[in-house]
Amino acid sequence: MKKRDIMTTGEFAKATETPYQTVARWAREGLIPGAHRQDTLRGPVWVIPKSALDSFDEWKPKLGRPPNPGTKKVAKVKKRRP
């Protein structure tokens, strides 16, 4: 893969307007297609193919806490005062 065909987690985070920590977690969890760790003189870094950025809308993980399946949203009823 050529250098211009890959990007770092920081570059990917900036391009997708996603926090760096989130992108790093996605890479660790294997959620970014084609991302892999590469050893460098400064230590291991995650490299992400630019094709993952092109298809980001197709595979983008949902952000936020998942809903708790055991709870239902119930509307609160206000009591009237006499």
Long-range contacts (C-beta under 8 A, 24 or more apart in sequence): 1-47, 1-49, 4-50, 5-49, 5-50, 5-51, 6-47, 6-48, 6-49, 6-50, 7-47, 7-48, 7-49, 7-50, 7-53, 8-45, 8-46, 8-47, 8-48, 9-45, 9-46, 9-48, 11-48, 12-48, 12-52, 12-53, 15-53, 16-53, 16-56, 16-60, 18-63, 22-63, 26-61, 31-59, 31-61, 32-59, 33-59
